[in-house]
Amino acid sequence: MMNTTRHNWTKEEIIALYNKPMMDLLYEAATIHRINHDPNVVQVSTLLSIKTGGCPEDCGYCPQAARYHTDIETNDLMSVQQVKAQALRAKSSGSSRVCMGAAWRNVKDGPEFEQVLEMVRTINKLDMEVCCTLGMITENQAKRLAEAGLYAYNHNLDSSEEYYKEVISTRGYEDRLETIANVRKTNVTVCSGGIIGMGESVEDRAGMLVALASLNPQPESVPINALVAVEGTPLEDEKPVEIWDMIRMVATTRIVMPETQVRLSAGRTQMTREGQAMCFFAGANSIFAGDKLLTTPNPDVNEDMKMFDLLGLNPQKPFIKKMQPETVEAEDSAYQPLGEKPKWTRPGHKIEKNIEASITKK
């Protein structure tokens, strides 16, 4: 059983892995997991929506898209004080990382971005890992986030390049890859994964893993989300993902990206403890904790800690995989806002389901 990290996986190889007899797949994944990680340690992240709703994109899975008729409450950007209070709460409940999400298409230089940089500085000084997901970013913006003390940047590929076009029409797959490339020009780690259960095929799941595994270096963190179908979105009628699909996806991701932290993300409320335990055995070693993931429900943090006790799992301490970044104060910054207006793509093809959902109000 090979354990070297490969960047040349083919779709056919990954499909063959995914479709192996379950016991063989689990055994191979668990063995690779134990070679590269402590199987009884799980990294715990808390996801915080610092700016909710009103997004101009048309991502078919997302209740935060302004064009869909969902019941989410839209909120302006949180204050630095509010974010600090939430981070302290997360730390006291066992989280080592705070992930801040803002419903933006891309980062624009200006007061709001300056406020986010201040949030990054504040949380890093609490000795917690800080992650942001703010949409597309330029190289200069990535450098400014790194300088503030950012530990990770999340930008999911969502699906394969082919299936991506069935879900999103307002941005291109290459923009996603370019944002990841901009983050890689700094010392910030990359968090990038996707969603299963959007109507995609096993070939599409394999295609997404090919794209992620081909990145060199591979992402330090790969979230695997099960779609939470939200009423009012184009994907509201998709059936919940079978736990077996989730286990297969986690195990395959672990084999293809041996050193990456594989995160069980959205969709955990629909999983039993036994199902989650099998995901941990198959190589998942990170979860999102907290009562909400941006806008969708998540298991109660006390329930998670009970599960950890039952399984003999321990939360990972911060900065185990990589040293804590230094924080440079705003007044000492080596980078200035450039007021860039990058030409992120707008592919412009039409997705009937998305158009229909933006017109129809039930």
The 8 nearest C-alpha neighbors of each residue, nearest first, counted from 0:
[[1, 2, 27, 31, 30, 3, 254, 28],
 [2, 0, 3, 31, 4, 254, 5, 27],
 [1, 3, 4, 31, 0, 257, 34, 254],
 [4, 2, 1, 5, 257, 258, 256, 0],
 [3, 5, 257, 2, 256, 6, 255, 258],
 [6, 4, 7, 3, 8, 212, 255, 256],
 [5, 7, 213, 212, 8, 4, 214, 215],
 [8, 6, 5, 213, 9, 212, 209, 4],
 [9, 7, 6, 209, 12, 10, 5, 13],
 [10, 8, 12, 11, 7, 13, 209, 206],
 [9, 11, 13, 12, 205, 206, 14, 209],
 [10, 12, 14, 9, 13, 15, 205, 202],
 [13, 11, 15, 9, 10, 14, 16, 8],
 [12, 14, 16, 10, 15, 11, 205, 17],
 [15, 13, 17, 11, 16, 12, 205, 10],
 [14, 16, 12, 18, 13, 17, 11, 19],
 [17, 15, 13, 19, 14, 18, 12, 251],
 [18, 16, 14, 15, 19, 251, 247, 13],
 [17, 19, 15, 16, 14, 20, 21, 247],
 [20, 18, 16, 17, 24, 21, 15, 23],
 [21, 19, 23, 22, 24, 18, 25, 17],
 [20, 22, 24, 23, 19, 25, 247, 18],
 [23, 21, 25, 24, 20, 26, 19, 27],
 [24, 22, 26, 20, 25, 21, 27, 19],
 [23, 25, 21, 27, 22, 26, 19, 28],
 [26, 24, 22, 28, 281, 23, 27, 29],
 [25, 27, 23, 29, 24, 28, 22, 30],
 [26, 28, 30, 24, 25, 29, 23, 31],
 [29, 27, 25, 250, 31, 254, 281, 30],
 [30, 28, 32, 281, 26, 31, 27, 25],
 [29, 31, 27, 33, 32, 28, 26, 34],
 [32, 30, 34, 28, 33, 29, 27, 257],
 [31, 33, 29, 30, 282, 35, 34, 36],
 [32, 34, 30, 36, 35, 31, 38, 37],
 [33, 35, 31, 32, 36, 30, 2, 37],
 [36, 34, 32, 33, 258, 31, 257, 37],
 [37, 35, 33, 32, 38, 34, 258, 40],
 [36, 38, 39, 40, 33, 35, 32, 34],
 [39, 37, 40, 33, 36, 32, 280, 284],
 [40, 38, 312, 37, 313, 311, 41, 310],
 [39, 41, 313, 312, 315, 37, 38, 314],
 [42, 40, 284, 285, 314, 315, 313, 43],
 [41, 43, 285, 315, 314, 284, 286, 44],
 [44, 42, 94, 286, 285, 95, 287, 314],
 [45, 43, 96, 287, 94, 97, 288, 95],
 [46, 44, 97, 288, 287, 289, 98, 96],
 [47, 45, 98, 292, 97, 99, 44, 287],
 [46, 48, 99, 49, 98, 100, 293, 45],
 [49, 47, 100, 293, 50, 99, 51, 101],
 [48, 50, 77, 101, 76, 100, 47, 99],
 [51, 49, 76, 101, 75, 48, 74, 102],
 [50, 52, 74, 73, 102, 48, 101, 49],
 [53, 51, 63, 73, 54, 102, 64, 65],
 [52, 54, 65, 64, 63, 55, 73, 102],
 [53, 55, 64, 65, 102, 52, 56, 103],
 [54, 56, 65, 64, 53, 104, 57, 66],
 [57, 55, 54, 169, 64, 58, 104, 170],
 [56, 58, 167, 59, 64, 169, 168, 55],
 [59, 57, 167, 61, 60, 56, 166, 64],
 [58, 60, 166, 233, 61, 57, 234, 353],
 [61, 59, 58, 234, 232, 233, 62, 228],
 [60, 62, 63, 58, 59, 64, 232, 229],
 [61, 63, 64, 69, 232, 229, 60, 67],
 [64, 62, 52, 61, 54, 65, 53, 51],
 [65, 63, 54, 66, 62, 56, 53, 67],
 [64, 66, 53, 54, 67, 55, 63, 52],
 [65, 67, 357, 64, 68, 57, 55, 356],
 [68, 66, 357, 65, 64, 69, 232, 231],
 [69, 67, 231, 360, 66, 70, 357, 232],
 [68, 70, 231, 71, 62, 67, 230, 232],
 [71, 69, 72, 68, 62, 231, 230, 73],
 [72, 70, 69, 73, 62, 294, 52, 63],
 [71, 73, 74, 70, 52, 51, 294, 69],
 [72, 74, 52, 51, 71, 53, 75, 50],
 [75, 73, 51, 50, 72, 76, 52, 77],
 [74, 76, 50, 77, 51, 73, 49, 52],
 [75, 77, 50, 49, 74, 78, 111, 51],
 [78, 76, 49, 81, 75, 50, 79, 82],
 [77, 79, 81, 80, 82, 76, 114, 118],
 [78, 80, 82, 118, 81, 83, 77, 117],
 [81, 79, 83, 78, 82, 84, 77, 118],
 [82, 80, 84, 78, 83, 79, 77, 85],
 [81, 83, 85, 79, 80, 84, 86, 78],
 [82, 84, 86, 80, 85, 81, 79, 87],
 [83, 85, 81, 87, 82, 86, 80, 88],
 [86, 84, 88, 82, 83, 87, 89, 81],
 [85, 87, 89, 83, 88, 84, 82, 90],
 [88, 86, 90, 84, 89, 85, 91, 83],
 [87, 89, 85, 91, 86, 90, 84, 92],
 [90, 88, 86, 92, 87, 94, 91, 85],
 [89, 91, 94, 87, 93, 92, 88, 86],
 [90, 92, 88, 89, 93, 87, 94, 86],
 [93, 91, 89, 90, 94, 88, 300, 301],
 [94, 92, 90, 91, 95, 314, 89, 43],
 [95, 93, 43, 90, 44, 89, 96, 92],
 [94, 96, 317, 127, 43, 316, 44, 128],
 [97, 95, 128, 44, 127, 94, 129, 45],
 [96, 98, 45, 129, 44, 46, 130, 99],
 [99, 97, 130, 46, 131, 47, 45, 129],
 [100, 98, 131, 47, 48, 49, 46, 130],
 [99, 101, 132, 48, 49, 133, 131, 47],
 [100, 102, 50, 133, 49, 103, 48, 51],
 [103, 101, 54, 51, 52, 50, 100, 133],
 [102, 104, 105, 101, 54, 134, 133, 106],
 [105, 103, 134, 56, 135, 54, 55, 102],
 [104, 106, 135, 134, 103, 136, 133, 107],
 [105, 107, 136, 133, 135, 134, 108, 103],
 [106, 108, 109, 105, 112, 338, 339, 340],
 [109, 107, 338, 112, 336, 106, 110, 339],
 [108, 110, 112, 111, 107, 113, 336, 338],
 [109, 111, 113, 112, 114, 108, 115, 107],
 [112, 110, 114, 113, 109, 115, 76, 108],
 [111, 113, 115, 114, 110, 109, 108, 116],
 [114, 112, 110, 116, 111, 115, 109, 117],
 [113, 115, 111, 117, 112, 116, 110, 118],
 [116, 114, 118, 112, 117, 113, 119, 111],
 [117, 115, 119, 113, 118, 114, 147, 144],
 [116, 118, 114, 120, 115, 119, 121, 113],
 [119, 117, 115, 121, 79, 116, 120, 122],
 [120, 118, 116, 117, 122, 121, 147, 149],
 [121, 119, 117, 147, 123, 118, 122, 148],
 [120, 122, 118, 124, 119, 123, 117, 125],
 [123, 121, 125, 124, 119, 120, 127, 118],
 [122, 124, 126, 120, 125, 127, 121, 148],
 [123, 125, 126, 122, 121, 120, 127, 326],
 [124, 126, 122, 123, 127, 121, 87, 86],
 [127, 125, 124, 123, 128, 122, 317, 323],
 [126, 128, 123, 96, 95, 125, 317, 122],
 [127, 129, 96, 150, 95, 317, 123, 97],
 [130, 128, 150, 97, 149, 96, 98, 123],
 [129, 131, 98, 151, 152, 150, 97, 99],
 [132, 130, 99, 152, 98, 100, 153, 133],
 [131, 133, 100, 153, 134, 152, 99, 154],
 [132, 134, 101, 103, 100, 131, 106, 105],
 [135, 133, 105, 104, 103, 132, 106, 136],
 [134, 136, 105, 178, 106, 104, 133, 175],
 [137, 135, 178, 106, 140, 105, 141, 134],
 [136, 138, 140, 139, 181, 141, 178, 135],
 [137, 139, 181, 141, 140, 142, 136, 182],
 [140, 138, 142, 141, 137, 143, 334, 336],
 [139, 141, 143, 137, 142, 138, 136, 144],
 [142, 140, 138, 144, 139, 143, 182, 145],
 [143, 141, 145, 139, 140, 144, 185, 146],
 [142, 144, 140, 146, 145, 141, 139, 147],
 [143, 145, 147, 141, 146, 142, 149, 116],
 [146, 144, 149, 142, 148, 147, 143, 187],
 [145, 147, 143, 148, 144, 327, 326, 142],
 [146, 148, 326, 144, 120, 145, 327, 149],
 [149, 147, 326, 324, 145, 146, 325, 120],
 [150, 148, 145, 129, 144, 151, 147, 119],
 [149, 151, 129, 187, 128, 130, 188, 148],
 [152, 150, 188, 130, 187, 189, 149, 129],
 [153, 151, 131, 130, 189, 190, 132, 188],
 [152, 154, 190, 132, 191, 131, 189, 155],
 [153, 155, 191, 132, 190, 152, 156, 175],
 [154, 156, 191, 192, 157, 193, 153, 190],
 [155, 157, 193, 158, 192, 191, 175, 154],
 [193, 158, 156, 155, 194, 192, 163, 159],
 [159, 157, 207, 163, 193, 156, 162, 160],
 [158, 160, 207, 206, 203, 162, 161, 163],
 [159, 161, 163, 162, 172, 158, 164, 207],
 [162, 160, 159, 163, 164, 203, 165, 158],
 [163, 161, 165, 164, 159, 160, 158, 203],
 [162, 164, 160, 166, 165, 161, 158, 159],
 [163, 165, 162, 166, 167, 161, 168, 160],
 [166, 164, 162, 163, 167, 350, 168, 161],
 [165, 167, 59, 163, 164, 58, 168, 162],
 [168, 166, 58, 164, 57, 169, 163, 165],
 [169, 167, 170, 348, 347, 346, 164, 349],
 [170, 168, 345, 56, 167, 57, 346, 347],
 [171, 169, 345, 344, 168, 346, 167, 172],
 [170, 172, 173, 174, 344, 346, 345, 169],
 [173, 171, 175, 174, 160, 176, 170, 163],
 [172, 174, 176, 175, 171, 177, 344, 178],
 [175, 173, 177, 172, 171, 176, 178, 343],
 [174, 176, 178, 172, 173, 177, 156, 179],
 [175, 177, 173, 179, 174, 178, 180, 172],
 [176, 178, 180, 174, 179, 175, 173, 181],
 [177, 179, 181, 175, 180, 176, 135, 136],
 [178, 180, 182, 176, 177, 181, 183, 175],
 [179, 181, 177, 183, 178, 182, 176, 184],
 [182, 180, 138, 178, 184, 183, 179, 177],
 [181, 183, 179, 184, 180, 141, 185, 187],
 [182, 184, 180, 185, 181, 179, 187, 186],
 [185, 183, 181, 182, 180, 186, 138, 142],
 [186, 184, 183, 187, 182, 142, 145, 141],
 [185, 187, 188, 145, 183, 184, 182, 150],
 [188, 186, 151, 150, 185, 145, 182, 149],
 [189, 187, 151, 150, 219, 152, 186, 190],
 [190, 188, 218, 152, 151, 219, 153, 191],
 [189, 191, 153, 220, 218, 221, 152, 219],
 [192, 190, 155, 221, 154, 153, 218, 189],
 [193, 191, 221, 222, 155, 156, 223, 157],
 [157, 192, 194, 155, 223, 158, 156, 224],
 [193, 195, 224, 157, 225, 226, 223, 158],
 [194, 196, 225, 197, 226, 224, 193, 204],
 [195, 197, 226, 240, 198, 225, 199, 194],
 [198, 196, 199, 195, 226, 237, 234, 194],
 [199, 197, 196, 200, 237, 195, 234, 238],
 [198, 200, 197, 203, 196, 162, 201, 204],
 [201, 199, 203, 202, 204, 198, 205, 162],
 [200, 202, 204, 203, 205, 199, 14, 17],
 [203, 201, 205, 200, 204, 206, 14, 10],
 [204, 202, 206, 159, 200, 205, 201, 199],
 [205, 203, 201, 207, 206, 202, 208, 159],
 [204, 206, 202, 208, 203, 207, 10, 13],
 [207, 205, 159, 203, 209, 204, 208, 10],
 [206, 208, 159, 158, 210, 204, 209, 205],
 [207, 209, 211, 205, 210, 206, 212, 204],
 [210, 208, 206, 212, 207, 211, 213, 8],
 [209, 211, 207, 213, 208, 212, 206, 214],
 [212, 210, 208, 213, 214, 209, 207, 217],
 [211, 213, 209, 6, 214, 210, 217, 208],
 [214, 212, 6, 210, 211, 209, 7, 215],
 [215, 213, 217, 212, 211, 216, 6, 210],
 [216, 214, 217, 213, 6, 212, 218, 211],
 [215, 217, 214, 218, 219, 213, 212, 6],
 [216, 218, 214, 215, 212, 219, 211, 213],
 [219, 217, 189, 220, 190, 191, 216, 259],
 [218, 220, 259, 189, 190, 260, 188, 217],
 [219, 221, 190, 260, 218, 259, 261, 191],
 [222, 220, 192, 261, 191, 190, 262, 260],
 [223, 221, 262, 192, 264, 261, 263, 224],
 [224, 222, 193, 263, 264, 192, 262, 194],
 [225, 223, 194, 265, 264, 193, 226, 222],
 [224, 226, 266, 195, 265, 194, 196, 240],
 [227, 225, 196, 228, 195, 194, 224, 266],
 [226, 228, 266, 229, 225, 265, 295, 239],
 [227, 229, 235, 226, 234, 237, 230, 236],
 [230, 228, 235, 232, 227, 231, 62, 234],
 [229, 231, 235, 232, 69, 228, 236, 68],
 [230, 232, 69, 68, 67, 229, 235, 356],
 [231, 233, 235, 234, 230, 229, 67, 356],
 [234, 232, 59, 353, 356, 352, 235, 231],
 [233, 235, 232, 236, 237, 60, 59, 228],
 [234, 236, 228, 230, 229, 232, 233, 237],
 [237, 235, 234, 238, 228, 233, 230, 229],
 [238, 236, 234, 235, 228, 239, 197, 198],
 [237, 239, 236, 240, 196, 228, 235, 241],
 [240, 238, 241, 237, 196, 226, 227, 228],
 [241, 239, 196, 225, 242, 238, 244, 245],
 [240, 242, 243, 244, 239, 245, 196, 238],
 [241, 243, 245, 244, 246, 240, 274, 270],
 [244, 242, 246, 241, 245, 247, 274, 240],
 [245, 243, 247, 241, 242, 246, 248, 240],
 [244, 246, 242, 248, 243, 247, 249, 241],
 [247, 245, 243, 249, 278, 248, 244, 250],
 [248, 246, 244, 250, 245, 249, 17, 251],
 [247, 249, 245, 251, 246, 250, 244, 252],
 [250, 248, 252, 246, 247, 251, 245, 253],
 [251, 249, 281, 253, 247, 28, 252, 248],
 [250, 252, 254, 248, 253, 249, 17, 247],
 [253, 251, 249, 255, 250, 254, 256, 248],
 [252, 254, 250, 256, 257, 251, 282, 255],
 [255, 253, 251, 28, 257, 252, 256, 250],
 [254, 256, 252, 253, 257, 251, 212, 5],
 [257, 255, 253, 259, 254, 258, 252, 212],
 [258, 256, 253, 254, 259, 255, 4, 31],
 [259, 257, 256, 35, 260, 219, 36, 4],
 [260, 258, 219, 220, 256, 257, 261, 218],
 [259, 261, 220, 284, 219, 221, 262, 285],
 [262, 260, 283, 221, 284, 222, 220, 285],
 [263, 261, 285, 222, 286, 264, 283, 221],
 [262, 264, 286, 223, 222, 285, 283, 224],
 [263, 265, 224, 262, 223, 287, 222, 286],
 [266, 264, 224, 225, 267, 226, 227, 292],
 [265, 267, 225, 268, 269, 227, 226, 224],
 [266, 268, 270, 269, 265, 297, 264, 298],
 [269, 267, 298, 266, 270, 297, 296, 271],
 [268, 270, 267, 266, 271, 239, 242, 240],
 [271, 269, 267, 268, 274, 275, 272, 242],
 [272, 270, 274, 273, 275, 269, 268, 267],
 [271, 273, 275, 274, 276, 270, 306, 277],
 [274, 272, 276, 271, 275, 277, 270, 278],
 [275, 273, 271, 277, 272, 276, 270, 242],
 [274, 276, 278, 272, 277, 273, 279, 271],
 [277, 275, 273, 279, 278, 274, 272, 280],
 [276, 278, 280, 274, 275, 279, 281, 273],
 [277, 279, 281, 275, 246, 276, 280, 283],
 [280, 278, 283, 276, 282, 281, 277, 284],
 [279, 281, 277, 278, 282, 29, 276, 283],
 [282, 280, 250, 278, 29, 279, 28, 25],
 [281, 283, 279, 32, 280, 253, 29, 250],
 [284, 282, 279, 261, 278, 262, 285, 281],
 [285, 283, 41, 261, 260, 42, 279, 282],
 [284, 286, 262, 42, 41, 43, 261, 283],
 [287, 285, 263, 262, 43, 264, 44, 288],
 [286, 288, 44, 45, 264, 43, 46, 289],
 [289, 287, 45, 300, 44, 286, 43, 290],
 [290, 288, 300, 291, 45, 299, 297, 287],
 [289, 291, 297, 299, 298, 296, 300, 288],
 [290, 292, 296, 297, 289, 295, 293, 294],
 [291, 293, 295, 294, 46, 297, 296, 265],
 [292, 294, 48, 291, 295, 47, 46, 100],
 [293, 295, 292, 291, 296, 71, 62, 48],
 [296, 294, 292, 291, 293, 297, 227, 265],
 [297, 295, 291, 290, 292, 294, 298, 268],
 [296, 298, 290, 291, 268, 292, 289, 267],
 [299, 297, 268, 290, 300, 302, 267, 289],
 [298, 300, 290, 302, 301, 289, 297, 303],
 [299, 301, 303, 289, 302, 288, 298, 304],
 [302, 300, 304, 303, 299, 305, 92, 298],
 [303, 301, 305, 299, 300, 304, 306, 298],
 [302, 304, 300, 306, 301, 305, 307, 299],
 [303, 305, 307, 301, 306, 302, 308, 300],
 [306, 304, 302, 308, 303, 307, 301, 309],
 [305, 307, 303, 309, 304, 308, 310, 302],
 [306, 308, 312, 304, 310, 305, 309, 311],
 [309, 307, 311, 305, 306, 310, 304, 312],
 [308, 310, 306, 307, 311, 305, 312, 304],
 [309, 311, 307, 312, 308, 306, 276, 39],
 [310, 312, 308, 309, 307, 39, 313, 306],
 [313, 311, 307, 39, 310, 40, 308, 41],
 [312, 314, 40, 41, 39, 315, 307, 311],
 [315, 313, 41, 42, 40, 43, 316, 93],
 [314, 316, 42, 41, 40, 313, 317, 43],
 [315, 317, 95, 319, 314, 318, 42, 94],
 [318, 316, 95, 319, 127, 128, 315, 96],
 [317, 319, 321, 322, 323, 320, 316, 128],
 [320, 318, 317, 321, 316, 322, 315, 323],
 [321, 319, 318, 322, 317, 219, 316, 323],
 [320, 322, 318, 319, 323, 324, 150, 317],
 [323, 321, 318, 324, 320, 319, 317, 150],
 [322, 324, 318, 321, 325, 150, 128, 126],
 [325, 323, 148, 322, 326, 150, 149, 123],
 [324, 326, 148, 327, 323, 146, 147, 123],
 [327, 325, 148, 147, 120, 146, 328, 324],
 [326, 328, 147, 146, 331, 332, 325, 329],
 [327, 329, 331, 330, 326, 332, 147, 120],
 [330, 328, 332, 331, 327, 147, 117, 116],
 [329, 331, 328, 332, 327, 333, 334, 335],
 [332, 330, 328, 329, 327, 333, 334, 146],
 [331, 333, 329, 334, 330, 327, 328, 146],
 [332, 334, 331, 335, 143, 146, 327, 330],
 [335, 333, 332, 143, 336, 139, 142, 146],
 [334, 336, 337, 333, 332, 143, 139, 338],
 [335, 337, 338, 108, 334, 140, 109, 139],
 [336, 338, 339, 335, 108, 139, 334, 140],
 [339, 337, 108, 336, 340, 107, 109, 335],
 [340, 338, 337, 341, 108, 107, 336, 137],
 [339, 341, 342, 338, 107, 343, 337, 108],
 [342, 340, 343, 339, 137, 136, 344, 105],
 [341, 343, 344, 340, 345, 339, 174, 137],
 [344, 342, 341, 174, 345, 170, 171, 135],
 [345, 343, 170, 171, 346, 342, 174, 169],
 [344, 346, 170, 169, 347, 171, 343, 168],
 [345, 347, 348, 344, 168, 171, 170, 169],
 [346, 348, 345, 168, 349, 169, 170, 344],
 [349, 347, 346, 168, 350, 164, 169, 345],
 [348, 350, 351, 347, 168, 354, 353, 165],
 [351, 349, 353, 352, 354, 165, 348, 168],
 [350, 352, 354, 353, 355, 349, 356, 233],
 [353, 351, 355, 233, 354, 350, 356, 59],
 [352, 354, 356, 233, 350, 355, 351, 59],
 [355, 353, 351, 357, 356, 352, 350, 358],
 [354, 356, 352, 358, 357, 353, 359, 351],
 [357, 355, 353, 359, 233, 358, 354, 67],
 [356, 358, 67, 66, 354, 355, 359, 353],
 [359, 357, 355, 356, 354, 360, 67, 66],
 [360, 358, 356, 357, 355, 361, 68, 231],
 [359, 361, 68, 358, 231, 356, 357, 67],
 [360, 359, 231, 68, 230, 356, 69, 358]]
